[in-house]
Amino acid sequence: MQTSLGLALTLALLSSAACHRTKVVGLDQGLASERVWVTMKNESVVVLFGPKIYGNKLVGFVDGKYAEYLTANVTKVSVRESNRAGTAALLAAGLVAFAGFAYAITGSGGSRASDYCDDPNNVGEVICQT
């Protein structure tokens, strides 16, 4: 049971990474997003919600508080977008893992107790009931 829970949590963590990716865009393109990651000249990064440009300032909300930044200080704007290829690859890997797990549980063609009991070389080692 713990193995199944661990597997499910691992898949959930990986799926969040596979379903989205970060893409660098121009400042104007970033305004179309609800949330942007803004890298400043001093290498600091802020997550800005509801970005808008007023004059020479980029404005929005950081941690629920109104913030303003000079556009001249912005070096990079990134947005998060869906990653269909990564999601499809994760789904395929999950199906292969599930199939392997199901194969291992239902019997992988290994020896069974009846095979062992039918073997004449194990006489006296195991009591086999018929």
C-alpha positions as CSV (number, residue, x, y, z in Angstrom):
1,M,0.0,0.0,0.0
2,Q,2.8,2.4,0.9
3,T,4.5,1.6,-2.5
4,S,1.3,2.5,-4.3
5,L,1.0,5.8,-2.4
6,G,4.6,6.7,-3.1
7,L,4.2,5.9,-6.8
8,A,1.0,8.0,-7.0
9,L,2.7,11.0,-5.3
10,T,5.8,10.7,-7.5
11,L,3.6,10.6,-10.6
12,A,1.6,13.7,-9.4
13,L,4.8,15.6,-8.8
14,L,6.2,14.7,-12.2
15,S,3.0,15.4,-14.0
16,S,2.9,19.0,-12.7
17,A,6.3,19.5,-14.2
18,A,5.4,17.8,-17.5
19,C,2.1,19.5,-18.0
20,H,3.6,23.1,-18.0
21,R,6.8,24.8,-19.1
22,T,8.2,28.2,-18.6
23,K,8.7,30.3,-21.7
24,V,10.6,33.6,-22.1
25,V,8.4,36.2,-23.9
26,G,8.5,39.9,-24.6
27,L,7.2,42.4,-22.1
28,D,4.1,43.1,-24.3
29,Q,3.3,39.3,-24.6
30,G,3.6,38.9,-20.9
31,L,0.8,41.4,-20.3
32,A,-1.6,38.9,-21.8
33,S,-0.9,36.4,-18.9
34,E,-2.4,36.4,-15.5
35,R,1.0,35.8,-13.9
36,V,4.5,36.5,-15.1
37,W,8.0,35.9,-13.7
38,V,10.0,39.1,-14.1
39,T,13.8,39.1,-13.9
40,M,15.3,42.5,-13.0
41,K,18.8,43.9,-13.8
42,N,20.0,42.9,-10.3
43,E,19.0,39.3,-11.1
44,S,16.1,39.3,-8.6
45,V,13.0,37.5,-9.8
46,V,9.4,38.5,-8.8
47,V,6.2,36.8,-9.6
48,L,3.8,39.6,-10.7
49,F,0.0,39.0,-10.9
50,G,-2.1,41.1,-13.2
51,P,0.8,42.8,-15.0
52,K,0.1,46.1,-16.8
53,I,2.2,48.9,-18.2
54,Y,1.6,52.5,-17.3
55,G,4.0,54.9,-18.9
56,N,7.5,53.6,-18.1
57,K,6.4,51.3,-15.3
58,L,5.4,47.7,-15.1
59,V,2.8,47.3,-12.3
60,G,0.9,44.5,-10.7
61,F,0.6,42.6,-7.5
62,V,3.4,40.7,-5.6
63,D,2.3,38.6,-2.6
64,G,-1.1,40.5,-2.7
65,K,0.5,43.9,-2.5
66,Y,0.6,46.5,-5.3
67,A,4.1,46.9,-6.8
68,E,5.7,49.1,-9.5
69,Y,8.9,48.5,-11.5
70,L,10.6,50.6,-14.1
71,T,10.5,48.8,-17.4
72,A,14.1,49.8,-18.0
73,N,15.1,47.6,-15.1
74,V,13.3,44.5,-16.5
75,T,15.7,42.1,-18.3
76,K,13.4,39.1,-18.8
77,V,9.8,38.2,-18.7
78,S,8.7,34.5,-18.4
79,V,5.2,32.9,-18.5
80,R,4.0,29.4,-17.8
81,E,2.2,27.6,-20.6
82,S,0.9,24.1,-21.1
83,N,3.2,21.4,-22.5
84,R,1.2,18.9,-24.5
85,A,4.2,16.9,-25.6
86,G,5.5,16.5,-22.0
87,T,2.0,15.5,-20.8
88,A,1.6,12.9,-23.6
89,A,5.1,11.5,-22.8
90,L,4.2,11.3,-19.1
91,L,0.9,9.5,-19.8
92,A,2.7,7.0,-22.0
93,A,5.3,6.3,-19.4
94,G,2.6,5.9,-16.7
95,L,0.8,3.4,-18.9
96,V,3.9,1.4,-19.4
97,A,4.7,1.5,-15.7
98,F,1.1,0.4,-14.9
99,A,1.3,-2.5,-17.4
100,G,4.6,-3.6,-15.9
101,F,3.2,-3.5,-12.4
102,A,0.1,-5.4,-13.4
103,Y,2.2,-8.0,-15.2
104,A,4.4,-8.4,-12.1
105,I,1.3,-8.8,-9.8
106,T,-0.7,-11.2,-12.0
107,G,2.1,-13.6,-12.6
108,S,5.2,-13.2,-14.7
109,G,5.6,-16.9,-15.7
110,G,7.9,-17.7,-12.7
111,S,7.8,-21.0,-10.9
112,R,4.6,-22.0,-9.0
113,A,4.4,-24.2,-5.9
114,S,2.8,-27.0,-8.0
115,D,5.9,-26.9,-10.3
116,Y,8.1,-27.4,-7.3
117,C,6.0,-30.2,-5.8
118,D,5.9,-32.0,-9.1
119,D,9.7,-32.0,-9.3
120,P,11.1,-35.5,-8.4
121,N,14.4,-34.0,-7.2
122,N,12.8,-32.2,-4.2
123,V,11.7,-35.3,-2.4
124,G,11.8,-34.9,1.4
125,E,12.6,-31.1,1.2
126,V,9.0,-29.9,1.1
127,I,5.7,-31.5,2.0
128,C,3.5,-31.1,-1.0
129,Q,-0.2,-31.6,-0.6
130,T,-2.3,-33.0,-3.4
